[in-house]
Amino acid sequence: MTNIKETKKVVLFVCTGNTCRSPMAAAIFNHFAEQEEINWFARSAGIATETGLPISDDAKTAINEYGIYIEDHMSRQLDERMLIDANIVLTMTKTQRDLLHIYFPEKKDKVFSVAEFTDFHGDIEDPYGKGLEKYQETAKILMEIIPKVLNVLTSQN
């Protein structure tokens, strides 16, 4: 098996539980990166999660509506190795970014909120437990933001 790190640059999307926002963001990113044959790959992790939880059904349904499918995602607790392996780390909120800056100050230069990395204003709110409509709203926002993330990353090369 080839190590992704050897062939592609890695963006790590981070949220709280790694069952909603960050896996949706990673799946959407990989969908667009594959379509455009971009040399980046996305992974995801959670700041406060238990490893091995499946993506929420509503998150899965919301991105399936865009023809993007995640069936095998299992949550991962963020650790320092993931930060080391990532070329860039994008959090869903400014608070999550700030926490990572506190916990991993030596990695501060590659940790940003999605909002500050793009022209999005505000945080990507957690849809957890708020019903399918909120997940669909989150998926729509991510579908608009992720191409901007890809744009920034590819223009830096």
N, C-alpha and C positions, 0 to 999 in steps of 0.2 A: 504494500500500500504506500503510495506517495504521500509525503507530508505536504499539506496545503501550504504551509509556511515557506517551503522550498520553491514553490511555483507561483504563488500569489501573495499579494499584500493582504493583511487582515484588518478589518474594521470590527470592533467589538461593541455591540449595542448592549446597554445596561439599563435595567429598570429595577423594580423592587423584587417581584416574585418570579420573574422569568417564565410566566405562563400566559402573558398577554402581549404587552407592547413590544418588548425587545425581541421575542421570537417572530412577531409579525414584521417588525422592521427588518430583521435579518433575512427573512424569507422574501420580502419585497425587494430588498437590496440585491440578493442573489438572483432573483428573477430578472431584474433590469441589467445587472452586470453580465449575466449569461447572454441575454439578448444582444447587448452591445459589445460583447466579447471584450470586456474590460478586465484587467489583471488584478482584480480585487475580489475578496471573498468575505462574507459576513458571518460572524458567530454572535451568540448572545449569552448573557448571564444575568443573575439577580443579586442584588445587595443583601437581601434578607429572604432567602428561600431555602428550601430543602431540595437537595439533588434528587432527580428522578420523577418529578411531577409532570404530568402531560400538559400540553397546551390546553387552555380552556376551550370548551366546545363553541362558545360564542366567538372567540378569536378565530378559531378555525373556520367557522361559517362565514365570518366577515371577510376574510381574505380569499376564501374560495370563490366569493362573488366576483373577484377580479381574475379568476383563473389561476390563482396561486394556491398551491396545496402543501400543507404540512401535516404529515400523519405520524411521523416518528419522533417529533421533538420531545425531549425530556429536560426539565429545568436543571440548571447548573448554578451552584453557589459560586459567586465571583471569588477568585483567589489571585494572589500576586502573579502566579505563573501566567494566567490569562492576560494580565496587563503587560507582562513582559513580551508575550508572543504577539500581541496586537500592535499594529503600526499606529492605530488611532483608536480612541475609545470615545463613544458618544452616548451620553446619558439622556434619558427622557425628560429630566427636570434639572433645574439649576441646583436644587438641594442635593440631588444625587451626585452631581458634579462636585459640589462643595465637600460632600462626605468623602469622596474618593481623593480629593486634594488633601484632606486631613489625614486619612488613613494611609495614603501612598504618596507623600509629598515629592518623592523622587521621580514619580511618573506624571507629575502635574502638567508638564509641557505637551502631553499627548491626550489629555482628558478634557473634553468639552461637552457642553450640553448641545443637543441637536439645534436648539434655538440660536445659540451663539455661532454655531458652525454654518448655519444657513440664515436666510432672512426671515425665518419664522419668529413670530412674536409670542412669547409665553412658553409655558410648559406643555408637554403632551400628557394630558391627564390620564390617570389610571382608570380604565373602564371596569375593573374587577367588580363583579356583583351588581352592576348597574344596567344589565339587560342588553340584548342584542343591538338595539338602536345605538347605544353608546359605543359598542365595539365597532359597529359600522362607521360611525363618525370618526373613531380613532383610525380605522383602516383607511378611510378617505384622506385624512390628514397625512398619514404616512405615505400614501400613494403620491401625494403632492410634494412632500418634503424629500423623499429618498432620491428622486432624480436630481434634486439640488445638491444633495450630499455627494452623489456620484460626480456631478459637475465640478464641485470644489476639489474633490480628490484627484480627478483626472487633469484638471488645470494646473495642479501643483507639480505634475511630473514634467 
